[in-house]
Amino acid sequence: MRKIFILLLLVYCSVSYAQSHPGLRVQGRYLYDRAGERIILRGANAMIVFWDRDGAINYPELSKTGANCCRIFWRTGHAPEPVLPAADLDETIQNCIDNKMIPLISVWDATGDWSHLQTCVDYWTRADVSAVLRKHEKYLLLNIANEAGGDVVGQTEFRQQYTSAINQIRNAGIHVPLIIDADRWGRNGDVLNENGPYLLEQDPDHNLVFSWHLWDPTNWGNGSKTAIRRIIDGSIEKNICLIVGEFGPIEFGDNPNSGKINWDYLIEYAAEKEIGWLAWVWNWSDYHSIVKRSSGKYGDWANAPWGENIAVASPYSIQQTAKRPHWLETGLDRTLLETYHYSLQQNYPNPFNPVTKIEFTISQKTFVRLTIYNILGHAVKSLFSEFKEPGDYSVNWEATDDSGSPVAVGLYYCSLTTDNFGQVRKMLYLK
């Protein structure tokens, strides 16, 4: 029985962390890639599903701004709409990656309609769709549902339904960062700050991003400078990863005289506070469009001064502030190109009473977990759970658990895990 347990623990430690974070991951209020490089999202939304399903028109032109992300407008194809082949989703995600942008895929079926949140979850967990998501998991962000809920749904309902959604998606083997929109058509940023920490605890991967949509300055004051500071500052205080998933120059795309949104202040404040954003919208036939619908080309800017300023001209524009990770810019996965040298040394002394030294080596900046397990496989002490620079490390374990209480004598296992490595050493505590 003990041999079986040790074998299972070895397998678990070598693969579980990589499986739970196969690509991008959230740590605190920031998003990181597999190599530990911080990513601040800068880009735009694109109306892909209806008229440019493979992205051949939108992606190359948006990419010229230097955007590191595109939020992809998609649908589930639930009745009475035609079913969309999973191959179409596969193609558009790959084309987005090929154009050097992180694909942030979202479905619009629950927009303003809380009752369709489960429709969106059912789509993501569908066997053929989840297979596509896993195929691209190193590069992908998944927005569970665009703007689910036409009004404030209440804290209990928001927590329960999104907890269920998160767990269904994780159980389908999808471990990419999940993005949760605010309710009330995405406008209610307070619901994210109030419930974000709770939902992070419910996610077994602790890998969530929260998205606020900056609309309705007239009705709800969301476009005001005060609201911008309040929601952004609140997210920082709560230590959650917030992005502004949608915003434009004015409230209504079909009315040039509708309420102005302080988008220029938003992008300046977002730069100061390192908040990601995705402008609405790259190419459409209304007063929100960044480029003219007639050409859809980079440089053929629409709705002056909005289009040119948000894309390239403002010092806080996409072009001036977007930074693409190395692997996205080059098309090469840095984590596969580098030669890694990892090792977890045998603790010394061993057996020990009650202090023992544990040493390990890592060759690149990566997220490290160094954990002590008992014979039952229960984690008793977390020694490290953080990003570490390349180097040699040493830490003493004093035979105590996470609460500081002494542990019982007996056999323990020290587990070192990173994205690409896992190793376990057996330790014997005697008195």
C-alpha positions in Angstrom: 0.0 0.0 0.0 2.8 2.4 0.9 4.6 1.7 -2.4 1.4 2.5 -4.3 1.0 5.7 -2.4 4.5 6.8 -3.1 4.1 6.1 -6.8 0.8 8.0 -7.0 2.5 10.9 -5.1 5.4 11.0 -7.6 3.0 11.0 -10.5 0.8 13.7 -8.9 3.7 16.0 -8.2 5.2 15.7 -11.7 2.1 16.6 -13.5 -0.6 18.2 -11.4 0.7 21.8 -11.3 1.4 21.8 -15.0 -2.1 20.5 -15.7 -3.7 23.1 -13.5 -1.7 25.9 -15.1 -0.9 24.7 -18.6 -0.4 28.2 -19.9 -1.3 31.6 -18.6 -2.1 32.0 -14.9 -3.2 34.5 -12.3 -1.0 35.3 -9.3 -2.4 38.0 -7.1 -3.7 40.8 -9.3 -1.5 40.0 -12.3 -1.6 37.6 -15.2 1.6 35.7 -16.0 2.8 33.4 -18.7 4.5 30.0 -18.1 7.9 31.6 -18.0 6.8 34.1 -15.2 6.6 37.1 -17.5 3.8 39.5 -16.4 1.2 40.3 -19.1 -0.9 43.5 -19.1 -3.6 43.0 -21.7 -3.9 45.6 -24.4 -6.0 45.2 -27.4 -9.6 45.3 -28.7 -12.8 43.4 -29.2 -13.5 42.0 -32.7 -16.9 41.0 -34.1 -15.7 37.7 -35.4 -18.5 35.2 -35.5 -21.0 36.8 -37.8 -18.9 38.0 -40.8 -15.3 37.1 -40.3 -15.4 33.8 -38.6 -11.8 32.8 -39.3 -10.5 36.3 -38.4 -8.7 36.7 -41.7 -9.9 40.3 -42.0 -9.7 41.5 -38.4 -6.7 39.8 -36.9 -3.9 40.9 -39.3 -5.1 44.6 -39.1 -5.5 44.7 -35.3 -2.2 43.0 -34.9 -0.5 45.9 -36.6 -1.2 48.0 -33.6 1.0 45.7 -31.5 -2.0 44.4 -29.5 -1.2 41.5 -27.4 -4.8 40.3 -27.1 -8.0 40.1 -29.1 -11.4 39.5 -27.4 -13.3 37.3 -29.8 -17.0 37.7 -30.2 -18.5 34.1 -30.5 -21.8 32.3 -30.1 -22.7 28.9 -28.9 -24.9 28.0 -31.8 -27.8 27.0 -29.5 -31.3 26.7 -30.9 -32.7 28.3 -33.0 -29.2 29.3 -34.3 -27.3 26.9 -36.4 -24.7 24.8 -34.6 -21.2 26.1 -35.1 -18.6 23.4 -35.9 -15.9 23.1 -33.3 -13.5 23.3 -36.3 -14.5 26.9 -36.8 -13.5 27.7 -33.2 -10.2 25.9 -33.6 -9.4 27.9 -36.8 -10.2 31.3 -35.4 -8.2 30.7 -32.2 -5.2 29.5 -34.2 -5.4 32.4 -36.6 -5.4 34.8 -33.6 -2.3 33.2 -32.2 -0.7 33.3 -35.6 -1.2 37.0 -35.6 0.7 37.4 -32.3 -2.3 38.0 -30.1 -3.6 36.1 -27.1 -7.1 34.8 -28.0 -9.7 35.8 -25.4 -12.7 33.8 -26.5 -16.2 34.7 -25.3 -19.7 33.8 -26.1 -22.5 36.4 -26.2 -25.6 34.1 -25.6 -26.1 35.2 -22.0 -25.7 38.9 -22.7 -28.2 40.6 -20.4 -29.9 37.3 -19.7 -28.8 35.5 -16.6 -30.9 32.4 -17.5 -28.5 31.6 -20.3 -25.3 31.4 -18.2 -25.6 27.6 -18.1 -26.0 27.6 -21.9 -22.6 29.1 -22.1 -21.1 26.6 -19.7 -22.7 23.7 -21.6 -21.0 25.0 -24.8 -17.5 25.2 -23.2 -17.8 21.7 -21.7 -19.2 20.1 -24.9 -16.7 17.3 -25.8 -15.6 18.7 -29.2 -15.4 22.3 -27.9 -13.5 21.4 -24.8 -11.0 19.4 -26.9 -10.3 22.6 -28.9 -9.8 24.6 -25.8 -7.4 22.1 -24.4 -5.5 22.0 -27.7 -4.8 25.8 -27.4 -4.5 25.9 -23.6 -1.0 27.4 -23.5 -2.2 30.5 -25.2 -5.9 30.9 -24.3 -8.1 33.1 -22.0 -11.7 31.9 -21.6 -14.5 34.4 -20.9 -17.3 32.2 -19.5 -20.2 34.5 -20.6 -20.3 38.0 -22.0 -22.3 40.3 -19.6 -24.5 37.6 -18.1 -27.4 39.2 -16.3 -29.5 42.3 -17.2 -29.6 43.5 -13.7 -27.9 43.0 -10.3 -28.5 39.3 -9.6 -27.6 39.4 -5.9 -24.5 38.1 -4.1 -25.8 34.7 -3.3 -26.9 33.9 -6.8 -23.8 35.4 -8.4 -21.6 33.3 -6.1 -23.5 30.1 -6.5 -23.9 30.1 -10.2 -20.3 31.1 -11.0 -19.0 28.6 -8.5 -21.0 25.9 -10.4 -19.8 27.2 -13.7 -16.1 27.2 -12.6 -16.3 23.7 -11.3 -18.1 22.3 -14.4 -15.4 23.8 -16.6 -12.5 22.6 -14.5 -14.0 19.1 -14.4 -14.1 19.2 -18.2 -10.3 19.4 -18.1 -10.1 23.1 -18.9 -7.5 24.8 -16.8 -6.9 28.1 -18.6 -7.7 31.4 -16.8 -11.4 31.9 -16.7 -12.8 35.4 -17.1 -16.0 36.4 -15.2 -17.9 39.5 -16.3 -19.8 41.7 -14.0 -23.6 41.4 -14.0 -26.0 44.2 -15.0 -24.8 44.0 -18.6 -21.1 43.9 -17.4 -21.5 47.4 -15.7 -21.6 46.4 -12.1 -17.9 46.5 -11.2 -18.7 46.4 -7.5 -19.9 42.8 -7.8 -16.5 41.7 -8.9 -14.6 43.4 -6.1 -17.1 42.1 -3.5 -17.1 38.5 -4.8 -13.8 38.0 -6.6 -11.8 36.8 -3.6 -14.6 34.3 -2.7 -14.8 32.9 -6.2 -11.0 32.6 -6.4 -11.2 30.3 -3.3 -13.9 28.2 -5.0 -11.7 27.7 -8.1 -9.5 24.7 -7.6 -6.9 26.3 -9.9 -7.2 29.8 -8.3 -7.0 31.1 -11.9 -9.6 33.8 -12.4 -9.7 37.2 -14.1 -12.6 39.6 -13.6 -13.9 41.9 -16.3 -15.7 45.2 -15.9 -17.4 46.9 -18.9 -17.3 50.6 -18.8 -20.7 51.7 -20.2 -23.7 53.8 -19.1 -22.2 57.1 -17.8 -25.7 58.7 -17.9 -27.7 56.0 -16.1 -25.2 54.6 -13.7 -22.2 56.9 -13.8 -19.8 54.1 -14.9 -17.9 56.3 -17.3 -17.0 59.0 -14.7 -13.5 59.4 -13.4 -14.7 58.7 -9.9 -16.2 55.4 -10.9 -13.0 54.5 -12.8 -10.9 55.1 -9.8 -13.3 53.4 -7.4 -13.5 50.1 -9.3 -9.9 49.9 -10.2 -8.7 50.9 -6.7 -11.1 48.4 -5.2 -9.7 45.6 -7.3 -6.2 46.4 -6.2 -7.3 46.5 -2.6 -8.9 43.1 -3.0 -5.8 41.8 -4.9 -7.9 40.4 -7.8 -6.9 40.5 -11.5 -9.2 43.0 -13.1 -9.5 44.0 -16.7 -11.7 46.5 -18.5 -13.2 44.1 -21.1 -15.2 46.7 -23.0 -15.3 50.5 -23.3 -15.8 53.0 -26.1 -15.9 56.8 -26.7 -19.6 57.2 -26.0 -22.5 55.2 -24.6 -24.5 54.2 -27.7 -22.9 53.1 -30.9 -25.8 54.4 -33.0 -26.0 57.8 -31.4 -23.0 60.2 -31.6 -24.6 62.5 -29.1 -25.0 59.9 -26.3 -23.1 60.2 -23.0 -19.3 60.6 -23.3 -17.1 58.0 -21.6 -13.9 59.2 -20.1 -11.9 56.6 -22.0 -8.8 58.8 -22.3 -8.7 59.1 -18.5 -9.3 55.3 -18.2 -6.4 54.3 -20.3 -4.1 56.8 -18.5 -5.2 55.5 -15.1 -5.0 51.9 -16.3 -1.4 52.4 -17.4 -0.6 53.9 -14.0 -2.2 51.0 -12.1 -1.2 48.2 -14.6 -4.8 47.3 -15.5 -5.5 45.5 -18.7 -8.1 46.7 -21.2 -9.7 45.8 -24.5 -11.4 48.6 -26.5 -14.8 48.2 -28.2 -14.6 47.7 -31.1 -12.0 47.2 -33.9 -14.2 47.1 -37.0 -17.9 47.8 -37.1 -20.4 50.2 -38.7 -21.1 52.5 -35.8 -19.6 55.3 -33.6 -17.6 52.8 -31.5 -15.5 51.5 -34.4 -11.7 52.0 -34.3 -11.3 51.6 -38.1 -13.7 52.4 -40.9 -16.0 49.6 -41.9 -15.5 50.3 -45.6 -11.9 49.2 -45.5 -11.3 47.7 -42.1 -7.6 48.6 -42.5 -5.1 49.7 -39.9 -4.5 53.4 -40.4 -8.0 54.1 -41.9 -9.2 55.4 -38.5 -12.9 56.0 -37.7 -14.7 58.3 -35.3 -12.0 60.9 -34.6 -10.3 61.3 -32.3 -11.2 57.9 -30.8 -10.0 55.5 -33.4 -6.5 56.8 -34.0 -5.9 57.8 -30.4 -6.9 54.5 -28.8 -5.0 52.5 -31.4 -1.7 54.4 -31.8 -1.6 58.1 -31.2 -2.2 58.5 -27.4 0.8 57.8 -25.2 -1.5 55.3 -23.4 -2.8 53.7 -26.7 -2.5 50.0 -27.6 0.6 50.7 -29.7 2.4 52.7 -27.0 1.6 50.4 -24.0 1.1 46.8 -25.3 3.9 44.4 -24.6 3.9 41.0 -26.2 5.4 38.1 -24.4 8.5 36.6 -26.0 6.7 33.4 -27.1 3.9 35.4 -28.7 6.1 37.8 -30.6 8.5 35.1 -31.9 6.0 32.3 -32.3 8.4 30.1 -30.2 7.6 28.8 -26.8 10.5 29.9 -24.6 9.8 27.2 -22.1 10.5 24.6 -24.8 13.7 26.3 -26.1 15.6 26.7 -22.9 17.5 23.8 -21.3 16.2 23.4 -17.8 18.1 22.1 -14.8 16.1 21.3 -11.8 16.9 19.3 -8.8 15.6 18.6 -5.3 18.4 17.4 -3.0 17.9 14.8 -0.3 17.3 16.6 3.0 20.0 16.6 5.5 20.2 15.2 8.1 17.9 12.3 7.3 16.6 10.9 9.6 16.2 14.2 11.5 15.1 15.6 14.9 13.5 18.1 14.6 15.2 20.3 12.0 16.3 19.3 8.5 17.7 21.3 5.6 16.1 21.1 2.1 18.0 22.3 -0.9 16.8 22.7 -4.5 18.0 24.3 -7.8 16.0 25.9 -10.6 17.4 27.2 -13.9 14.8 29.9 -14.8 12.3 32.1 -13.2 9.3 30.0 -12.5 6.5 29.4 -10.1 7.8 27.0 -7.4 5.8 25.0 -4.9 7.8 23.2 -2.1 5.4 21.2 0.0 5.7 18.7 2.8 3.1 15.8 2.7 2.4 13.2 5.4 2.0 9.5 4.7 -1.7 9.9 3.9 -0.9 12.4 1.2 -2.2 15.4 3.1 -0.2 18.7 2.7 1.1 19.6 6.2 3.5 22.4 5.4 3.9 24.8 2.5 7.5 26.0 2.4 7.3 27.9 -0.9 4.4 28.9 -3.2 5.7 31.8 -5.3 7.8 32.8 -8.3 11.5 32.3 -7.8 14.5 33.5 -9.8 17.1 31.0 -11.2 19.4 29.8 -8.5 20.2 27.5 -5.6 17.8 27.6 -2.6 18.0 26.3 0.9 15.3 26.2 3.6 15.0 24.5 7.0 11.9 22.6 8.0 11.4 22.4 11.8 8.8 19.6 11.8 5.9 21.9 12.2 2.7 22.3 10.1 1.3 25.5 8.6 -0.2 26.5 11.9 3.1 26.2 13.6 2.2 23.1 15.6 4.7 20.2 15.9 3.9 17.3 13.6 4.0 13.6 14.7 7.1 11.5 14.2 7.1 9.4 11.1 7.6 9.3 7.3 7.1 12.5 5.3 7.5 13.5 1.6 9.0 16.7 0.3 7.6 17.7 -3.1 9.1 20.3 -5.5 6.9 21.2 -8.5 7.2 23.8 -11.2 5.6 24.1 -14.7 8.1 21.6 -16.2 9.3 19.5 -13.3 8.3 17.5 -10.3 10.4 15.6 -7.8 9.7 14.0 -4.4 12.1 13.1 -1.6 11.3 10.8 1.4 12.2 12.1 4.8 12.1 10.4 8.2 11.4 12.3 11.4 12.5 10.4 14.6 12.8 11.3 18.2 
